[in-house]
């Protein structure tokens, strides 16, 4: 077990985004959609960008396709993200407390 360090620096590298799903046809001739725009804005990350900062948070490969030509999406493992955010918050709180103590003295 090793403590997470430099969490704030890593946190600065990730890029949260707002996005909408695209209409993407399923492979084959049935005219169905593998992915459909649901009209909603979603919050998240672009997986291949997140992988650069937190490699263990992303599963799969960028632009991978299935055997029949469909999209094989990357998936996120949220636990490394939560651990990083918790550690970054702890670092920030420690810095705040140090500054508060300097003001009080």
N, C-alpha and C positions, 0 to 999 in steps of 0.2 A: 504494500500500500504506500502510495506517494501522494503528498498533498499537491493540489493544483496550484501553480504559481503563474504570475503574469497574466491573470485572467482578464484584467481590463484591457491589456494590449491585444489579446486574442478577440475579445468582444468587439473592439474597434474594427476588426477585420471582417466581421460578418455583416451582411447587407439584407435586412428585412425588407420585404417588398409586398405591395398589393398587386393582385393579378386576377384575371378572369380566365376560365377555361376556354379553350378554342374548340370549335367543332372539328373533329378529326374522324374521318371515315374508318370503319373497320375494314380490314383486308377482306376481299371477296366481293361477290356481286349482289349482296343482299341490301345494299344502301343503308345499312344501320351505322350508327356512330359508336366508335370506341370511346370517345370523349365528347361531351356536349357542353356548350356554354349554358350554364344554369341561370344566367342573369345576375349573379352575385359577385361581389368583390371579395376575394379571399386574401388572407394574410399568411405569409410564409417566407420561404427562402427558395432561391434557385439552387438546386442540389449540387451541381458541379462547382458553383461558387462557394457554397458552404463547406464542401469537402476540402477546399484549400486551407480553411482555418481550423475545422474540426473534422478530420478524416473519419473518425469512428462514428460520426453522426449520419453518414450517408452509405446506403447499400446500393449496389448495382453500378452500371456503367453509363456514362453520358451517351445519348443517342443510340442506345441498344434497341434492337428489334427482335421480335419473336420469330419462330421458325416459319410462320406464315406471313411475315412482313408487317405485323402490328407493332405498336409502340410497346416497349418493355420499360416502364417508367422506373426511375430511381426512387427509392423510398428513404424516409428519414427515421432515424433512431433518436427519439427525443431525450433520452436520459443523459447523453453527453452534453446536450445543449442546456438542460436544466442544471447539471452539475457546474458547467462553466458559468451560467448566469448567477448561481448561488455563490460561487467563489468570487466572482467579480463584485457582487453586492457586498460580500464580507470585506473585500479589499476597500471598496468605496466607503463603507461605514467606518472602518479603521482610520482612513484618511480624514473623514469628517470629525471623528472623535479627537484625533490629534490636533486638528485645527481649532476645535472648540476649546480644548485644554490650553492652547496657546493664547486664546482670547481671554479666558478666565484668569490666567496667571498674570 
